[in-house]
């Protein structure tokens, strides 16, 4: 009975932490006129967008308002630094667990810095809605929001290590789910043909769900053969292959792109430069510019995440160590070039699929002249489906490993 209890404990830890994180969003910071503040942001599209990933934190300014976004942005920066700085790449590749801890430490420092910057921005932004704005209140606000962000980061790492699933992904999952009732209520209030609207949403969501599952599970099989069987076609075993997924990064390119797209919106809120402000407004309000920027981000992060997960040089070296190779491809540089070519094609196709699905509401409204899905958030749906699939697979893998241990025991 000890093995099943271990799984139950993991699930319990995960649910308990998610519950605490949700409660923390609604513990307001004293000194803010919440009524006046909520009235001013009711129709603010930028804040509504940020609320999707913070679980409504920007509507209440609670202790966990920043959520997991500083940690995600810091993870992006850290991975970029690893690609740019050779010393960091050496640490990650050659120092094993110690190297991983060093990289995690850098990410935590960057998260703290990012949280401080965001907290200062929020402190300046809510100045008109405070009862008594002074340096003491401002300092308390920055410390509280930064501490809340660090606690959320710690919680996400606890879930990843001791719970079920990826902590950061599950926290975003929870925040998105918490906004669904509000979105449906808003849609019901703004649309007279409720049955048509809801039917359109359900059918489209089902279609997106099916396509997303196909994308997540699709893979290209690269056959391999042992060196001693080279030249003997009848010896080629179709069960020996390298599986290359169509979408290596899963839901993370969408998560990263959605987090990165908020940067111009943060800048727009906090800058006074009229020229820069006008340029950002043109990009964010013009659907063509926004689509171009968003597509570039999704494709870039798909390639970026693919390069992190798959190192073709390591794959080629491992094949040589095992005495195996890809049929009709020479070991070494030719194998690396071949794998890079295949991975680049798969990543581009997968990124295009992600982008089209993410922009499905906009495409539908332009073609049909109906605003049924506009603003519903298929990006959010993609994240929900991706996280749910990954978490379910992890639970399934854990159960299978337990059954295997019981048989062997």
NORWO-V989401 format. One record per pair of residues at least 24 apart in sequence whose ideal C-beta (glycine too) atoms are under 10 Angstrom apart, sorted by the first residue. I is the first residue (numbers start at 1). J is the second residue. D is the distance in Angstrom with one decimal. If there is no record, write none. Layout:
((I J D) (I J D))
This chain:
((2 402 10.0) (3 398 9.7) (3 399 9.5) (3 401 9.3) (3 402 4.7) (3 403 8.9) (3 405 6.7) (3 406 6.7) (3 409 9.1) (4 399 9.1) (4 402 7.3) (4 406 9.8) (6 398 8.7) (6 402 7.9) (7 164 8.0) (7 395 7.6) (7 398 6.0) (7 399 7.0) (7 402 7.0) (9 162 8.4) (9 163 9.0) (10 159 9.2) (10 162 6.8) (10 163 5.2) (10 164 4.9) (10 165 9.3) (10 394 9.7) (10 395 8.8) (10 398 7.7) (11 163 7.4) (11 164 5.6) (11 165 9.7) (11 395 8.1) (12 163 8.6) (12 164 9.7) (13 158 7.1) (13 159 7.2) (13 161 9.7) (13 162 5.5) (13 163 4.5) (13 164 8.2) (14 155 10.0) (14 158 9.0) (14 159 5.3) (14 160 9.7) (14 162 8.5) (14 163 3.6) (14 164 5.0) (14 165 6.7) (14 167 8.3) (14 170 6.8) (14 391 9.0) (15 159 9.8) (15 163 8.5) (15 164 9.2) (15 170 9.8) (16 155 9.9) (16 158 10.0) (16 159 9.8) (16 163 8.9) (17 152 9.6) (17 154 9.6) (17 155 4.9) (17 156 8.4) (17 158 6.2) (17 159 5.6) (17 162 9.2) (17 163 6.9) (17 167 7.9) (17 170 8.8) (17 171 8.7) (17 174 9.9) (18 155 8.4) (18 159 7.8) (18 163 9.0) (18 167 9.4) (18 170 6.5) (18 171 7.2) (18 173 8.7) (18 174 5.2) (18 175 9.9) (19 174 9.2) (20 64 9.0) (20 151 9.0) (20 152 9.8) (20 155 7.2) (21 55 8.1) (21 64 6.1) (21 67 8.1) (21 68 8.6) (21 148 9.7) (21 151 8.6) (21 152 6.2) (21 155 5.9) (21 156 8.8) (21 159 9.5) (21 167 9.9) (21 170 9.5) (21 171 6.1) (21 174 7.0) (21 175 8.7) (22 55 6.8) (22 56 9.7) (22 64 8.5) (22 171 9.4) (22 174 6.4) (22 175 8.4) (22 177 10.0) (22 178 6.9) (23 62 9.1) (23 63 9.8) (23 64 8.5) (24 55 9.7) (24 57 9.0) (24 62 6.3) (24 63 5.3) (24 64 3.6) (24 65 8.9) (24 67 9.5) (24 148 6.6) (24 151 7.7) (24 152 7.9) (24 155 9.3) (25 54 7.4) (25 55 5.3) (25 56 6.3) (25 57 4.9) (25 58 9.8) (25 59 9.2) (25 60 6.5) (25 61 9.7) (25 62 4.8) (25 63 8.0) (25 64 4.8) (25 65 6.6) (25 66 10.0) (25 67 7.6) (25 148 9.1) (25 152 9.7) (25 174 9.9) (25 175 8.3) (25 178 8.5) (26 55 9.3) (26 56 8.0) (26 57 8.9) (26 59 9.8) (26 60 5.9) (26 62 5.5) (26 63 9.3) (26 64 8.8) (26 65 9.9) (27 60 8.5) (27 62 5.0) (27 63 5.1) (27 64 7.7) (27 65 9.8) (27 144 9.8) (27 148 9.1) (28 60 5.6) (28 61 6.4) (28 62 5.4) (28 63 8.3) (28 65 9.3) (29 60 8.8) (29 61 5.5) (29 62 6.8) (29 63 6.6) (29 65 8.1) (29 122 9.7) (29 126 9.3) (29 130 9.7) (29 137 9.2) (29 140 7.8) (29 141 6.0) (29 144 5.7) (29 145 7.6) (29 148 9.3) (30 130 10.0) (30 131 8.8) (30 137 8.9) (30 140 8.7) (30 141 9.7) (30 144 9.6) (31 61 9.8) (31 126 9.5) (31 129 9.7) (31 130 5.5) (31 131 5.6) (31 132 6.6) (31 133 8.1) (31 134 9.6) (31 136 9.8) (31 137 5.3) (31 138 10.0) (31 140 8.0) (31 141 7.8) (32 60 8.9) (32 61 5.6) (32 126 6.2) (32 129 5.9) (32 130 5.7) (32 131 7.6) (32 133 9.7) (32 137 9.3) (32 141 8.6) (33 126 9.1) (33 128 9.0) (33 129 5.0) (33 130 6.8) (33 131 6.2) (34 59 8.9) (34 60 7.0) (34 61 7.8) (34 129 8.2) (35 129 9.2) (36 128 8.3) (36 129 5.4) (36 130 9.8) (37 61 7.2) (37 126 6.6) (37 128 8.8) (37 129 4.1) (37 130 8.9) (38 129 9.2) (39 129 9.4) (40 126 9.6) (40 128 8.1) (40 129 6.9) (41 125 9.9) (41 126 9.8) (41 129 9.2) (44 269 9.2) (45 265 9.0) (45 284 8.7) (45 285 9.0) (45 375 8.9) (46 262 8.2) (46 264 9.5) (46 265 4.5) (46 266 8.5) (46 268 7.0) (46 269 6.7) (46 284 7.9) (47 125 9.8) (47 265 9.0) (47 269 8.7) (48 179 9.2) (48 182 9.8) (48 183 9.7) (48 186 9.7) (48 375 8.7) (49 258 8.6) (49 261 8.4) (49 262 7.1) (49 265 7.0) (49 284 9.8) (49 375 9.8) (49 377 9.2) (49 379 9.9) (50 262 6.1) (50 265 7.2) (50 266 8.5) (50 269 9.7) (51 175 8.4) (51 178 9.6) (51 179 6.7) (51 182 9.0) (52 172 9.0) (52 175 7.0) (52 176 6.1) (52 178 9.5) (52 179 5.6) (52 183 8.9) (52 258 8.3) (52 377 6.5) (52 379 8.4) (52 380 5.9) (52 383 9.4) (53 171 9.3) (53 172 6.0) (53 175 5.8) (53 176 7.4) (53 179 9.3) (53 255 8.5) (53 258 6.7) (53 259 7.2) (53 262 7.8) (53 379 9.9) (53 380 8.6) (53 383 8.9) (54 171 9.9) (54 172 9.4) (54 175 6.1) (54 178 9.9) (54 179 9.6) (55 171 8.3) (55 172 8.8) (55 174 6.6) (55 175 3.3) (55 176 8.0) (55 177 8.8) (55 178 4.9) (55 179 7.1) (56 175 7.7) (56 178 6.6) (56 179 6.7) (56 182 7.9) (57 145 9.5) (57 148 9.1) (57 152 10.0) (57 175 8.0) (58 122 8.2) (58 125 9.7) (58 126 10.0) (59 182 9.8) (61 122 7.0) (61 123 9.8) (61 125 9.7) (61 126 6.5) (61 129 8.9) (61 130 10.0) (61 141 8.2) (61 144 9.6) (61 145 8.1) (62 144 9.3) (62 145 9.1) (62 148 7.8) (63 144 5.6) (63 145 7.3) (63 147 7.6) (63 148 4.2) (63 149 9.5) (63 151 8.2) (63 152 9.7) (64 144 9.9) (64 145 8.7) (64 147 9.8) (64 148 4.6) (64 149 7.8) (64 151 7.3) (64 152 5.8) (64 155 9.3) (64 171 9.7) (65 118 9.2) (65 119 9.1) (65 122 7.4) (65 144 9.3) (65 145 6.2) (65 148 7.0) (65 149 8.6) (65 152 9.9) (66 111 9.8) (66 114 8.8) (66 115 5.7) (66 118 5.7) (66 119 7.1) (66 122 8.1) (66 145 5.5) (66 146 7.9) (66 148 6.3) (66 149 4.2) (66 150 9.5) (66 152 7.4) (66 153 9.9) (67 148 8.6) (67 149 7.4) (67 152 6.0) (67 153 9.9) (67 156 9.9) (67 168 9.9) (67 171 6.8) (67 172 8.1) (67 174 9.8) (67 175 6.4) (68 111 9.5) (68 149 8.2) (68 152 5.5) (68 153 7.2) (68 155 8.8) (68 156 5.9) (68 167 8.1) (68 168 5.2) (68 169 9.0) (68 170 9.3) (68 171 4.5) (68 172 6.2) (68 174 9.7) (68 175 8.0) (68 255 9.7) (68 259 9.3) (69 111 9.8) (69 114 8.5) (69 115 9.1) (69 118 7.8) (69 149 8.3) (69 152 9.3) (69 168 9.7) (69 171 9.8) (69 172 8.7) (69 175 9.7) (69 255 9.9) (69 258 9.5) (69 259 5.8) (69 262 7.3) (69 266 10.0) (70 110 8.5) (70 111 5.0) (70 112 8.1) (70 113 8.7) (70 114 4.2) (70 115 4.4) (70 116 9.0) (70 117 8.6) (70 118 6.2) (70 119 9.3) (70 145 9.6) (70 146 8.7) (70 149 4.9) (70 150 8.7) (70 152 8.4) (70 153 7.5) (70 259 9.5) (71 107 7.4) (71 108 8.5) (71 110 9.0) (71 111 4.9) (71 112 9.9) (71 114 8.2) (71 115 8.6) (71 149 7.4) (71 150 9.0) (71 152 7.1) (71 153 4.5) (71 154 9.6) (71 156 6.5) (71 157 9.0) (71 167 9.2) (71 168 6.2) (71 171 8.9) (71 259 9.8) (72 111 9.0) (72 114 9.5) (72 153 9.7) (72 156 9.4) (72 168 6.1) (72 169 9.6) (72 171 9.5) (72 172 7.9) (72 252 9.2) (72 255 6.5) (72 256 7.0) (72 258 9.2) (72 259 4.9) (72 260 9.3) (73 110 8.2) (73 111 8.1) (73 114 5.6) (73 115 9.7) (73 117 10.0) (73 118 9.0) (73 256 8.7) (73 259 5.6) (73 260 7.6) (73 262 8.6) (73 263 8.0) (74 106 8.6) (74 107 5.2) (74 108 7.8) (74 109 8.3) (74 110 3.8) (74 111 4.2) (74 112 8.5) (74 113 7.9) (74 114 5.3) (74 115 8.8) (74 149 10.0) (74 153 8.5) (75 103 9.8) (75 104 9.8) (75 107 5.7) (75 110 8.4) (75 111 8.3) (75 153 9.9) (75 168 7.7) (75 252 9.4) (75 255 9.9) (75 256 8.3) (75 259 9.3) (76 107 9.8) (76 110 9.6) (76 252 9.8) (76 255 9.7) (76 256 5.6) (76 257 9.9) (76 259 7.1) (76 260 6.9) (76 301 8.0) (76 304 8.4) (76 305 10.0) (77 106 9.1) (77 107 8.3) (77 110 5.6) (77 111 9.6) (77 113 9.6) (77 114 8.0) (78 103 6.4) (78 104 8.8) (78 106 5.6) (78 107 4.6) (78 108 9.6) (78 109 9.5) (78 110 6.2) (78 111 9.3) (79 103 9.0) (79 107 9.0) (79 256 9.2) (79 301 9.8) (79 304 7.0) (79 305 8.4) (79 307 9.3) (79 308 6.1) (80 304 7.8) (81 106 7.5) (81 107 9.8) (81 110 8.8) (82 106 9.1) (82 308 8.2) (83 304 7.9) (83 307 7.5) (83 308 8.5) (92 308 9.4) (93 311 8.3) (93 314 8.6) (104 157 8.0) (107 153 8.6) (107 157 9.9) (108 150 7.9) (108 153 6.7) (108 154 8.9) (108 157 8.9) (111 146 9.4) (111 149 6.8) (111 150 7.0) (111 152 9.3) (111 153 5.3) (112 146 6.7) (112 147 9.6) (112 149 7.9) (112 150 6.2) (112 153 8.6) (113 146 9.4) (114 146 9.4) (114 149 8.1) (115 142 9.0) (115 145 6.8) (115 146 4.4) (115 147 8.5) (115 148 8.2) (115 149 3.8) (115 150 6.7) (115 152 9.2) (115 153 8.5) (116 142 6.5) (116 143 9.2) (116 145 8.7) (116 146 5.2) (116 149 8.9) (117 142 9.7) (117 146 9.5) (117 266 8.9) (117 270 9.7) (118 142 9.4) (118 145 7.3) (118 146 8.4) (118 149 7.7) (118 266 7.3) (118 270 9.9) (119 143 8.0) (119 144 8.0) (119 145 4.0) (119 146 5.1) (119 147 9.4) (119 148 9.0) (119 149 7.8) (120 145 9.2) (120 146 9.3) (120 270 8.9) (121 145 10.0) (121 266 6.3) (121 267 9.3) (121 269 7.0) (121 270 4.8) (122 266 9.6) (122 269 9.2) (122 270 9.2) (124 269 9.2) (124 270 6.6) (125 266 9.6) (125 269 5.9) (125 270 6.7) (163 391 10.0) (164 391 6.3) (164 392 9.7) (164 394 6.1) (164 395 5.9) (164 398 7.5) (165 387 7.2) (165 388 9.3) (165 390 6.7) (165 391 3.8) (165 392 9.0) (165 393 9.6) (165 394 5.8) (165 395 8.1) (166 250 9.6) (166 251 9.7) (166 252 9.1) (166 387 7.5) (166 390 6.8) (166 391 7.7) (166 394 8.4) (168 252 9.3) (168 255 8.1) (168 387 9.7) (169 250 8.8) (169 251 7.0) (169 252 7.9) (169 255 7.2) (169 383 7.8) (169 386 7.8) (169 387 4.6) (169 388 9.8) (169 390 6.9) (169 391 7.8) (170 387 6.5) (170 388 9.9) (170 390 9.6) (170 391 6.9) (171 387 9.8) (172 251 9.1) (172 255 6.4) (172 258 9.0) (172 259 9.2) (172 380 9.1) (172 383 6.1) (172 384 9.1) (172 387 7.2) (173 251 9.5) (173 380 9.6) (173 383 6.8) (173 384 6.1) (173 385 10.0) (173 386 9.1) (173 387 4.4) (173 388 7.4) (173 390 9.9) (173 391 8.1) (174 387 9.5) (175 380 9.3) (175 383 9.7) (176 377 7.8) (176 379 9.2) (176 380 4.6) (176 381 8.4) (176 383 6.1) (176 384 5.8) (176 387 8.9) (177 380 9.0) (177 384 7.0) (177 387 10.0) (179 377 8.1) (179 380 7.6) (180 376 9.7) (180 377 8.9) (180 380 8.2) (180 381 9.6) (180 384 8.9) (183 375 8.0) (183 376 6.7) (183 377 7.0) (183 380 8.8) (184 376 9.1) (186 375 8.7) (187 372 9.1) (187 373 9.7) (187 375 8.3) (187 376 7.3) (190 371 9.2) (190 375 9.7) (191 371 8.5) (191 372 8.1) (193 370 9.8) (193 372 9.0) (196 370 8.7) (196 372 7.4) (197 370 9.2) (197 371 9.3) (197 372 5.6) (197 373 9.0) (197 376 9.6) (198 372 9.4) (199 372 9.0) (200 364 8.4) (200 368 9.3) (200 370 7.7) (200 372 4.1) (200 373 6.7) (200 376 9.5) (201 361 9.5) (201 372 6.7) (201 373 6.3) (201 376 6.1) (201 381 9.9) (203 372 9.8) (204 360 6.7) (204 361 7.8) (204 364 7.1) (204 372 7.8) (204 373 5.6) (204 376 8.1) (204 378 7.7) (204 381 9.1) (205 360 9.8) (205 373 8.9) (205 376 8.2) (205 378 7.8) (205 381 6.0) (205 384 9.8) (205 385 9.3) (207 357 9.0) (207 360 8.2) (207 378 10.0) (208 357 5.5) (208 358 9.2) (208 360 6.3) (208 361 9.8) (208 373 9.7) (208 378 5.6) (208 381 5.8) (208 382 7.2) (208 385 7.7) (209 357 9.9) (209 381 7.4) (209 382 9.4) (209 384 9.2) (209 385 5.7) (209 388 9.8) (210 385 9.8) (211 353 7.1) (211 354 10.0) (211 356 8.8) (211 357 6.0) (211 360 9.2) (211 382 9.7) (211 385 9.7) (212 247 9.2) (212 251 8.7) (212 353 8.5) (212 354 8.6) (212 357 6.4) (212 378 9.3) (212 381 8.0) (212 382 5.9) (212 384 9.5) (212 385 4.8) (212 386 6.9) (212 389 8.2) (213 385 7.0) (213 386 9.5) (213 389 6.8) (214 246 8.6) (214 247 10.0) (214 353 8.7) (215 245 9.1) (215 246 5.9) (215 247 5.1) (215 250 9.4) (215 349 9.2) (215 350 6.3) (215 353 5.1) (215 354 7.2) (215 357 8.0) (215 382 9.4) (215 385 9.8) (215 386 9.3) (216 245 7.9) (216 246 8.3) (216 247 6.2) (216 250 6.4) (216 251 8.2) (216 350 9.4) (216 382 9.9) (216 385 7.9) (216 386 6.6) (216 389 5.6) (216 390 8.3) (216 393 9.5) (217 245 8.2) (217 246 8.5) (217 247 9.3) (217 389 8.2) (217 393 9.9) (218 244 9.9) (218 245 7.0) (218 246 4.0) (218 247 7.5) (218 346 8.7) (218 349 9.2) (218 350 8.1) (218 353 9.2) (219 243 4.7) (219 244 6.0) (219 245 4.7) (219 246 6.4) (219 247 9.4) (219 248 9.6) (219 346 8.5) (220 244 4.6) (220 245 8.0) (220 246 7.2) (220 342 6.3) (220 343 8.9) (220 345 8.7) (220 346 5.9) (222 315 9.3) (222 326 6.1) (222 327 9.5) (222 329 9.2) (222 335 9.8) (222 338 8.4) (222 339 7.3) (222 342 6.8) (222 343 9.9) (223 326 6.9) (223 327 6.0) (223 328 10.0) (224 319 6.6) (224 322 8.6) (224 324 4.8) (224 325 6.7) (224 326 5.8) (224 327 7.8) (224 329 9.7) (224 335 9.9) (225 324 6.5) (225 325 6.6) (225 326 7.8) (225 327 5.6) (225 328 9.9) (226 322 7.9) (226 323 5.9) (226 324 5.3) (226 325 8.4) (227 319 9.7) (227 320 9.1) (227 322 9.1) (227 323 4.7) (227 324 6.7) (227 325 6.4) (227 331 8.5) (228 323 7.4) (228 324 9.8) (229 324 9.4) (229 327 9.6) (230 324 9.8) (230 325 7.1) (230 327 7.8) (230 328 9.6) (231 327 9.7) (233 327 8.3) (236 327 6.7) (240 324 7.6) (241 326 9.5) (242 310 9.7) (242 315 6.8) (242 318 9.8) (242 319 8.3) (242 324 9.6) (242 326 8.0) (242 339 7.9) (242 342 9.4) (244 306 9.5) (244 310 7.5) (244 315 9.6) (244 339 7.9) (244 342 6.2) (244 343 6.2) (244 345 9.8) (244 346 5.9) (244 347 9.5) (245 306 9.0) (245 309 8.8) (245 310 9.1) (245 343 9.6) (245 346 7.3) (245 347 9.5) (245 350 7.8) (246 345 9.8) (246 346 5.3) (246 347 8.4) (246 349 6.4) (246 350 4.5) (246 351 9.8) (246 353 7.7) (247 302 7.3) (247 305 9.3) (247 306 8.8) (247 346 8.0) (247 347 7.9) (247 349 8.8) (247 350 3.7) (247 351 7.9) (247 353 7.3) (247 354 6.8) (247 386 9.0) (248 302 7.6) (248 303 9.4) (248 305 6.3) (248 306 4.2) (248 307 9.0) (248 308 8.8) (248 309 5.0) (248 310 6.2) (248 343 7.6) (248 346 7.6) (248 347 6.5) (248 350 7.4) (249 298 9.7) (249 301 6.9) (249 302 5.6) (249 303 9.0) (249 304 8.0) (249 305 3.3) (249 306 6.2) (249 307 9.9) (249 308 8.3) (249 309 7.0) (249 347 8.3) (249 350 8.1) (249 351 8.8) (249 354 8.9) (249 386 9.5) (250 305 8.2) (250 309 9.4) (250 350 9.8) (250 354 9.9) (250 382 10.0) (250 383 10.0) (250 386 5.3) (250 387 8.7) (250 389 8.0) (250 390 6.2) (251 354 8.7) (251 379 9.8) (251 382 6.2) (251 383 5.3) (251 384 8.7) (251 385 7.7) (251 386 2.7) (251 387 6.1) (251 388 9.6) (251 389 8.4) (251 390 7.4) (252 301 7.3) (252 302 8.9) (252 304 9.5) (252 305 5.4) (252 308 9.5) (252 309 9.5) (252 383 9.4) (252 386 8.2) (252 387 10.0) (252 390 9.7) (253 297 8.2) (253 298 5.4) (253 299 8.2) (253 300 8.4) (253 301 4.1) (253 302 4.4) (253 303 8.8) (253 304 7.9) (253 305 5.8) (253 306 8.9) (253 347 9.3) (253 350 8.5) (253 351 6.7) (253 354 6.2) (253 355 9.3) (253 358 9.8) (253 382 9.8) (253 386 9.9) (254 294 9.9) (254 297 9.5) (254 298 6.7) (254 301 8.2) (254 302 9.3) (254 351 9.9) (254 354 6.0) (254 355 9.1) (254 357 9.0) (254 358 6.3) (254 378 9.8) (254 379 5.9) (254 380 9.3) (254 382 5.3) (254 383 6.0) (254 386 7.4) (255 301 8.6) (255 305 9.9) (255 379 9.1) (255 382 9.2) (255 383 6.1) (255 386 8.5) (255 387 9.0) (256 297 7.6) (256 298 8.7) (256 300 9.0) (256 301 4.4) (256 302 9.3) (256 304 7.9) (256 305 7.5) (257 293 9.3) (257 294 6.4) (257 295 9.0) (257 296 8.9) (257 297 3.9) (257 298 4.7) (257 299 9.0) (257 300 8.1) (257 301 5.4) (257 302 8.9) (257 351 9.7) (257 354 8.7) (257 355 8.9) (257 358 8.3) (257 379 8.4) (258 294 8.8) (258 297 8.6) (258 298 9.3) (258 301 9.9) (258 358 8.7) (258 379 5.8) (258 380 8.7) (258 382 9.6) (258 383 7.8) (259 297 9.6) (259 301 9.6) (260 293 9.3) (260 294 9.4) (260 297 5.5) (260 298 9.8) (260 300 9.0) (260 301 7.6) (261 290 8.3) (261 293 7.1) (261 294 6.2) (261 297 6.4) (261 298 9.8) (261 379 9.6) (264 290 9.8) (264 293 8.2) (287 359 9.4) (287 362 6.6) (287 365 10.0) (287 366 8.5) (290 359 9.5) (290 362 9.1) (291 355 8.5) (291 358 10.0) (291 359 6.4) (291 362 7.4) (291 363 9.6) (294 355 7.2) (294 358 7.4) (294 359 7.4) (294 379 9.0) (295 351 8.3) (295 352 8.4) (295 354 9.6) (295 355 4.9) (295 356 9.4) (295 358 9.1) (295 359 8.1) (296 351 10.0) (296 355 9.5) (297 351 9.9) (297 355 9.3) (298 350 9.7) (298 351 5.5) (298 352 8.6) (298 353 9.9) (298 354 5.5) (298 355 4.9) (298 356 10.0) (298 358 7.0) (298 359 9.6) (298 379 9.7) (299 347 8.2) (299 348 7.0) (299 350 9.6) (299 351 4.3) (299 352 7.7) (299 354 8.8) (299 355 7.3) (300 351 8.6) (301 351 8.2) (301 354 9.5) (302 346 9.7) (302 347 5.2) (302 348 7.8) (302 349 9.8) (302 350 6.2) (302 351 3.8) (302 352 9.2) (302 353 9.9) (302 354 7.0) (302 355 9.2) (303 343 9.1) (303 344 7.6) (303 347 5.5) (303 348 8.0) (303 351 7.5) (304 347 9.6) (305 347 8.7) (305 351 9.9) (306 343 6.1) (306 344 8.4) (306 346 8.2) (306 347 4.7) (306 348 9.9) (306 350 8.5) (306 351 9.2) (307 340 9.8) (307 343 8.7) (307 347 8.9) (309 343 9.8) (310 339 8.0) (310 340 9.4) (310 343 6.1) (310 347 9.4) (311 336 9.7) (311 339 9.8) (312 336 4.9) (312 337 8.4) (312 338 8.7) (312 339 4.2) (312 340 5.3) (312 341 9.6) (312 342 9.2) (312 343 6.8) (313 339 9.2) (313 340 9.5) (315 339 6.1) (315 343 9.7) (354 379 9.3) (354 382 7.0) (354 386 9.6) (357 381 8.5) (357 382 6.1) (357 385 9.8) (358 382 6.1) (358 383 9.8))
